[in-house]
Amino acid sequence: MEAINETQSSTKSKILNIIKGSFWGVAFSLVCILIFALIIKFTSISEKAIQPVNQIIKVLSILFACYVVGKKIKKGGVFVGLFTGLLYTIVAYIIFSILDGHFSFGLSLLNDIAFGGIIGLISGILCINLRNK
């Protein structure tokens, strides 16, 4: 009976760490986007640069989220990273849609979710599995 309670406690702890890490990743994104917006305002950066920089910010934010999660979780980097990346993407989509004032569901959102999952998976491997070896 104790083993079941210990496993449930461990699962709850992992879920809470994934949630915390995802929110830290979103906070990191917000800071990076504010800094980038200031850079755009005071320089003459081309509109073409916005999309690639946004993707770089997403990658760094998911990597940061997985790093935060990896400080507490020592194994299962593939699954933890995947779920962290997916949750980050969903939370970031909701927050940035609220800030933008409109939600749009479509292929772009599905691409972002897939991208977030893949980057999370890779980041989980890097931040959790490789760090512990």
N, C-alpha and C positions, 0 to 999 in steps of 0.2 A: 504494500500500500504506500509505503514511503517513497518507493522508486517512482510511482505514478505521480505523486504530488511534486517530487523533485523535477520530473520531466515537464510537468505543467508549469511549474515555476520558471524553469529554464526557457520554455517557449514564450511565456508572458514577458520575461525579461528581454528576449530577443526582439519580440514585436515592439516593445516600448523603446528599445534602442534604435530600431529601424525608423520608428516614428520620429524620435528625437533627431536622429541624423538627417532625415529628410527635411525636417523643418530648419535645421542648421544650414543645409544646402540651399534652401529657398532664401534664407536670410542672406547668405553669401551672394546669391544671385541678385537680390535687391540692391545690395551695396555696390556690386560690380556694374549693374545697369545704371545706377545713379551716377557713378563715376564716369561711365562711358557717355551718358547724356550730357554731363558737364563738358567733357572733351569735345563732343560734337558741337555743342553750343559755342565754344570759344575757338574752334578751329574750322578748317574747311575740308573735313573728311567727306569723301564721296558717299552717296547713298548706297553704293554697291558694297561698301564695307560693313554695313549694319548687320546683314544676315550672317556673314561668316563670324563676326565678333560675337553675335548672340549665340551661335553654336559653340564657340569656344567657351563662352561663359557657362553654358549648360554643362559641357564636359567637365570643366573645372569645379562646378558646383556639385555635380554628382560624385566626382572624385573626392571632394571635401566631405560630402555626406558619408561616403563609405569609409573615409578615414576616421570620422567621428564614431561611427558604428564599430569599426574595427578596434578601437581602443578598449571596448568592453567585451566584444565577441571574438573568440580566438579560433573558431573553426567554422566551416560551412560558407566560405567566402563567395562561392558561386551563387548560392541561393539567397544569401543575405544581400549581396550586391545587386542581384536581379531585382529583389523586392524593394530595396532602397531606391534604385533607379526608377522603378515603376511608380512608387509612391511619390518620390520627388517630382516626377513629371506631372502627375495628376494634381498634386497640391500647387505646384508652380502654375499650371494651366488655370486652375480655379482662381488663384490670387491675382495673376496678371490679367485674366479676363474681367475680374471685378474692377481692377484699376483702369482697364481700358473701357469698361462700360458695356461690353457686349461679348457674348459667348458664341462661338461658331464650331459646330461639330462637322467633321468631314475627314477626308483623306489626310490632310495636314496634321490633324490631331492624332490619327492612328500612326502616322510616320513618327511623330514626336514621341509617342508612347513606346514604339518599337525601338527607336534610337535611345531613349532613356533606359530601357531594359538592357539593351546590348552594352551601353556604356557602363551601366551599373554592374553588370556581370563582370566585365573586364576590370572595373575598379575594385570590385569585391575580391577578385583573385589577387590583384596587386596589393591592396591594403590589408587583407586578412590572411590569405593563404601564404603569400610570399614573405610577409613580415614575420610570420611565426616559424619560418624554416631557418 
